[in-house]
Amino acid sequence: MAVLAAVLAAFIVFYWFKRTKNGARLLPPGPRGLPLLGSLPFLANDLHVWFAELAHIYGPVMSLRLGAKLCVVLSSPEAVKEALNDREAIFANHDIPAVALVSSYGGKDMFWAPYGPHWRMLRKVTVRELLSPTTIEGLSVLRRGEIRRTMEEIGEKAGQPVNVRELVSATAMNVTTEMLWGGSPAQNGEEKEAAGREFRKVTEELVRLLGVPNISDFFPAIAWLDLQGLVRWMRRLSLWVERIFNFIIEERLMTMEAR
């Protein structure tokens, strides 16, 4: 207990020193928040509504602290355009969540990688191999087939309530799994369906974890403790995803060798 108290005291001193040092920077107006916690206790469930209310008070560009993190919120089309269009190279990098560091191999995938030669190489390969007109047109049959099945499902539920969000999400995921498994003759029937269900389940859990508020993101100095166990769970999920993708790669290689 004494060691924990000493660590906590050292962290508070470090936080206040860093905040005082950074206080000399000219920041946009915003709520002061509480010591150490900032505006964390005041976060509303509907963040967009809360930010809109704050924008009426502090203007379209405001700053607020969430734990040890300093955040700048843009609430007008003009401010967003200037940041994401006119000055996109300056604001291109992301603040990577702790769980995303695990799932992206330390922030090395195209979504989380910092802007630079590595990111440009990933974008070039993605556009050439995955998003080229030839590739997109070649997969149009799969997309049309899945959309047709979705429309038939909606037709069968005439007069009943339909959860559009779940239906659209399932359709998009089905298209993705069809793109991954559709061309492999070794996978069909029950095996293909089981692999698709497993992939959808893991992907949904990955997305859910990325959206869970994590103490490690608000207080990076204690991220190593992983108080909520989210990083440990993400690490297990990432191994699960690797196993699925390794299986797909092996099947593709076997198909190519058999030709």
Secondary structure as GFF3:
##gff-version 3
##sequence-region A 1 259
A	DSSP	alpha_helix	2	22	.	.	.	ID=ss1
A	DSSP	three_ten_helix	40	42	.	.	.	ID=ss2
A	DSSP	alpha_helix	47	58	.	.	.	ID=ss3
A	DSSP	beta_strand	61	66	.	.	.	ID=ss4
A	DSSP	beta_strand	69	74	.	.	.	ID=ss5
A	DSSP	alpha_helix	77	81	.	.	.	ID=ss6
A	DSSP	pi_helix	82	86	.	.	.	ID=ss7
A	DSSP	alpha_helix	98	103	.	.	.	ID=ss8
A	DSSP	alpha_helix	117	129	.	.	.	ID=ss9
A	DSSP	alpha_helix	133	138	.	.	.	ID=ss10
A	DSSP	alpha_helix	140	156	.	.	.	ID=ss11
A	DSSP	alpha_helix	164	181	.	.	.	ID=ss12
A	DSSP	alpha_helix	189	210	.	.	.	ID=ss13
A	DSSP	alpha_helix	215	218	.	.	.	ID=ss14
A	DSSP	three_ten_helix	220	225	.	.	.	ID=ss15
A	DSSP	alpha_helix	230	258	.	.	.	ID=ss16
###
